[in-house]
Amino acid sequence: MRLYDKPIKAYLHNDLSAVEEHGRQLIYLFEKGYVTVLGEFECEKYIGKTAYIIFNQEDVISVGKGMLRFVDGEDK
């Protein structure tokens, strides 16, 4: 896992839901819009095998590169 020294701004271009189980289901809804990319890690389930850790001012989840459009020329 690699956490960025300086978080990167990106645009999440689709709404998405993530489900996490810990004895019960918690559902996080991420609405499309600007998010903060905190870092990345290798993950077989994503195309390109890289997952990005994103924060929407409320929750943190991981998404594949195809879900994000990086802002300010910060293409990863």
N, CA and C atoms as a LAMMPS dump frame, in Angstrom:
ITEM: TIMESTEP
0
ITEM: NUMBER OF ATOMS
228
ITEM: BOX BOUNDS ff ff ff
-5.0000000000000000e+02 5.0000000000000000e+02
-5.0000000000000000e+02 5.0000000000000000e+02
-5.0000000000000000e+02 5.0000000000000000e+02
ITEM: ATOMS id mol type element x y z
1 1 1 N 0.853 -1.177 0
2 1 2 C 0 0 0
3 1 3 C 0.895 1.235 0
4 2 1 N 0.473 2.205 -0.779
5 2 2 C 1.211 3.473 -0.863
6 2 3 C 0.251 4.617 -0.564
7 3 1 N 0.522 5.36 0.512
8 3 2 C -0.251 6.563 0.82
9 3 3 C 0.5 7.755 0.253
10 4 1 N -0.213 8.652 -0.387
11 4 2 C 0.412 9.813 -1.014
12 4 3 C 0.832 10.844 0.028
13 5 1 N 1.957 11.497 -0.21
14 5 2 C 2.398 12.595 0.656
15 5 3 C 1.402 13.743 0.58
16 6 1 N 0.913 13.988 -0.633
17 6 2 C -0.072 15.047 -0.863
18 6 3 C -1.284 14.406 -1.539
19 7 1 N -2.455 14.434 -0.894
20 7 2 C -3.656 13.85 -1.514
21 7 3 C -3.943 14.501 -2.864
22 8 1 N -4.598 13.737 -3.742
23 8 2 C -4.911 14.186 -5.092
24 8 3 C -6.414 14.356 -5.231
25 9 1 N -6.834 15.406 -5.894
26 9 2 C -8.251 15.647 -6.146
27 9 3 C -8.662 14.908 -7.414
28 10 1 N -9.816 14.243 -7.366
29 10 2 C -10.333 13.524 -8.528
30 10 3 C -11.847 13.663 -8.557
31 11 1 N -12.405 13.344 -9.702
32 11 2 C -13.852 13.384 -9.874
33 11 3 C -14.351 11.953 -10.048
34 12 1 N -15.257 11.53 -9.174
35 12 2 C -15.905 10.229 -9.262
36 12 3 C -17.091 10.408 -10.192
37 13 1 N -17.045 9.799 -11.381
38 13 2 C -18.054 10.119 -12.39
39 13 3 C -19.281 9.223 -12.373
40 14 1 N -19.411 8.341 -11.406
41 14 2 C -20.623 7.531 -11.23
42 14 3 C -20.97 7.444 -9.753
43 15 1 N -22.254 7.374 -9.441
44 15 2 C -22.655 7.052 -8.077
45 15 3 C -22.269 5.6 -7.829
46 16 1 N -21.91 5.264 -6.599
47 16 2 C -21.641 3.869 -6.297
48 16 3 C -21.94 3.58 -4.841
49 17 1 N -22.183 2.318 -4.562
50 17 2 C -22.421 1.843 -3.21
51 17 3 C -21.38 0.798 -2.881
52 18 1 N -20.938 0.785 -1.649
53 18 2 C -20.008 -0.239 -1.181
54 18 3 C -20.62 -0.885 0.053
55 19 1 N -20.535 -2.182 0.136
56 19 2 C -21.094 -2.912 1.266
57 19 3 C -19.96 -3.566 2.029
58 20 1 N -19.961 -3.394 3.338
59 20 2 C -18.951 -3.986 4.191
60 20 3 C -19.663 -4.781 5.273
61 21 1 N -19.243 -6.007 5.517
62 21 2 C -19.914 -6.84 6.507
63 21 3 C -19.054 -6.998 7.752
64 22 1 N -19.643 -6.751 8.902
65 22 2 C -19.035 -6.98 10.216
66 22 3 C -20.152 -7.43 11.146
67 23 1 N -20.692 -8.598 10.877
68 23 2 C -21.813 -9.077 11.665
69 23 3 C -23.129 -8.48 11.206
70 24 1 N -23.065 -7.376 10.557
71 24 2 C -24.236 -6.725 9.944
72 24 3 C -23.747 -5.981 8.713
73 25 1 N -24.633 -5.567 7.857
74 25 2 C -24.228 -4.855 6.648
75 25 3 C -24.304 -3.353 6.856
76 26 1 N -23.252 -2.7 6.465
77 26 2 C -23.209 -1.24 6.444
78 26 3 C -23.095 -0.832 4.988
79 27 1 N -23.925 0.058 4.54
80 27 2 C -23.899 0.474 3.139
81 27 3 C -23.442 1.923 3.067
82 28 1 N -22.425 2.155 2.25
83 28 2 C -21.911 3.498 2.035
84 28 3 C -22.298 3.933 0.634
85 29 1 N -22.913 5.079 0.507
86 29 2 C -23.266 5.623 -0.799
87 29 3 C -22.306 6.749 -1.124
88 30 1 N -21.62 6.608 -2.234
89 30 2 C -20.755 7.665 -2.734
90 30 3 C -21.454 8.27 -3.934
91 31 1 N -21.851 9.514 -3.834
92 31 2 C -22.469 10.198 -4.962
93 31 3 C -21.372 10.726 -5.871
94 32 1 N -21.682 10.769 -7.174
95 32 2 C -20.671 11.293 -8.085
96 32 3 C -20.322 12.71 -7.681
97 33 1 N -19.079 13.049 -7.879
98 33 2 C -18.588 14.368 -7.498
99 33 3 C -17.12 14.287 -7.129
100 34 1 N -16.602 15.354 -6.562
101 34 2 C -15.185 15.427 -6.23
102 34 3 C -14.87 14.622 -4.982
103 35 1 N -13.75 13.894 -5.027
104 35 2 C -13.267 13.097 -3.908
105 35 3 C -11.777 13.357 -3.739
106 36 1 N -11.245 12.945 -2.617
107 36 2 C -9.822 13.043 -2.344
108 36 3 C -9.217 11.651 -2.458
109 37 1 N -8.18 11.511 -3.263
110 37 2 C -7.488 10.232 -3.421
111 37 3 C -6.324 10.232 -2.431
112 38 1 N -6.365 9.286 -1.492
113 38 2 C -5.382 9.242 -0.411
114 38 3 C -4.181 8.351 -0.706
115 39 1 N -4.369 7.384 -1.611
116 39 2 C -3.283 6.462 -1.913
117 39 3 C -3.747 5.374 -2.859
118 40 1 N -2.944 4.328 -2.976
119 40 2 C -3.263 3.234 -3.89
120 40 3 C -2.662 1.932 -3.369
121 41 1 N -3.181 0.815 -3.881
122 41 2 C -2.616 -0.487 -3.556
123 41 3 C -2.919 -1.457 -4.684
124 42 1 N -2.138 -2.518 -4.758
125 42 2 C -2.352 -3.535 -5.78
126 42 3 C -3.507 -4.428 -5.36
127 43 1 N -4.377 -4.727 -6.327
128 43 2 C -5.556 -5.538 -6.042
129 43 3 C -5.972 -6.252 -7.326
130 44 1 N -6.069 -7.546 -7.279
131 44 2 C -6.409 -8.356 -8.447
132 44 3 C -7.819 -8.092 -8.973
133 45 1 N -8.74 -7.631 -8.139
134 45 2 C -10.129 -7.493 -8.584
135 45 3 C -10.387 -6.258 -9.457
136 46 1 N -9.435 -5.351 -9.539
137 46 2 C -9.6 -4.154 -10.354
138 46 3 C -8.845 -4.292 -11.667
139 47 1 N -9.418 -3.748 -12.74
140 47 2 C -8.737 -3.718 -14.035
141 47 3 C -7.465 -2.896 -13.864
142 48 1 N -6.377 -3.387 -14.365
143 48 2 C -5.095 -2.708 -14.182
144 48 3 C -4.437 -3.084 -12.869
145 49 1 N -5.158 -3.826 -12.044
146 49 2 C -4.653 -4.351 -10.761
147 49 3 C -4.232 -3.272 -9.775
148 50 1 N -4.778 -2.066 -9.917
149 50 2 C -4.507 -0.986 -8.97
150 50 3 C -5.829 -0.449 -8.441
151 51 1 N -5.931 -0.33 -7.122
152 51 2 C -7.097 0.264 -6.475
153 51 3 C -6.672 1.596 -5.867
154 52 1 N -7.569 2.565 -5.929
155 52 2 C -7.306 3.877 -5.34
156 52 3 C -8.162 4.04 -4.091
157 53 1 N -7.577 4.579 -3.048
158 53 2 C -8.268 4.819 -1.785
159 53 3 C -8.835 6.232 -1.858
160 54 1 N -10.183 6.325 -1.79
161 54 2 C -10.818 7.645 -1.92
162 54 3 C -11.603 8 -0.667
163 55 1 N -11.743 9.296 -0.452
164 55 2 C -12.431 9.862 0.706
165 55 3 C -13.399 10.915 0.203
166 56 1 N -14.652 10.854 0.646
167 56 2 C -15.661 11.819 0.196
168 56 3 C -16.106 12.749 1.328
169 57 1 N -15.236 13.021 2.269
170 57 2 C -15.498 13.871 3.437
171 57 3 C -16.355 13.169 4.481
172 58 1 N -16.672 11.883 4.241
173 58 2 C -17.473 11.121 5.188
174 58 3 C -16.957 9.693 5.354
175 59 1 N -16.695 9.013 4.243
176 59 2 C -16.285 7.617 4.254
177 59 3 C -15.074 7.404 3.355
178 60 1 N -14.406 6.28 3.576
179 60 2 C -13.246 5.894 2.774
180 60 3 C -13.527 4.53 2.161
181 61 1 N -13.311 4.407 0.84
182 61 2 C -13.425 3.12 0.153
183 61 3 C -12.355 3.061 -0.929
184 62 1 N -12.289 1.933 -1.61
185 62 2 C -11.369 1.816 -2.739
186 62 3 C -12.167 1.645 -4.018
187 63 1 N -11.608 2.162 -5.109
188 63 2 C -12.228 2.051 -6.436
189 63 3 C -11.131 1.819 -7.468
190 64 1 N -11.53 1.344 -8.636
191 64 2 C -10.603 1.179 -9.745
192 64 3 C -10.372 2.5 -10.459
193 65 1 N -9.292 2.573 -11.224
194 65 2 C -8.912 3.792 -11.931
195 65 3 C -10.007 4.289 -12.871
196 66 1 N -10.732 3.373 -13.506
197 66 2 C -11.761 3.754 -14.456
198 66 3 C -12.914 4.526 -13.844
199 67 1 N -13.034 4.543 -12.529
200 67 2 C -14.102 5.269 -11.85
201 67 3 C -13.751 6.735 -11.599
202 68 1 N -12.487 7.096 -11.803
203 68 2 C -12.026 8.436 -11.463
204 68 3 C -11.506 9.197 -12.673
205 69 1 N -11.683 10.501 -12.606
206 69 2 C -11.034 11.419 -13.547
207 69 3 C -10.195 12.357 -12.688
208 70 1 N -8.878 12.287 -12.831
209 70 2 C -8.009 13.094 -12.005
210 70 3 C -8.034 14.546 -12.442
211 71 1 N -7.986 15.458 -11.49
212 71 2 C -8.076 16.895 -11.717
213 71 3 C -6.671 17.492 -11.769
214 72 1 N -6.521 18.624 -12.434
215 72 2 C -5.255 19.366 -12.476
216 72 3 C -4.115 18.575 -13.096
217 73 1 N -4.417 17.736 -14.078
218 73 2 C -3.37 17.004 -14.761
219 73 3 C -2.684 15.945 -13.924
220 74 1 N -3.29 15.554 -12.813
221 74 2 C -2.707 14.574 -11.907
222 74 3 C -3.074 13.163 -12.328
223 75 1 N -2.973 12.852 -13.61
224 75 2 C -3.35 11.525 -14.084
225 75 3 C -2.38 10.48 -13.55
226 76 1 N -2.921 9.451 -12.944
227 76 2 C -2.101 8.393 -12.33
228 76 3 C -1.937 7.238 -13.276
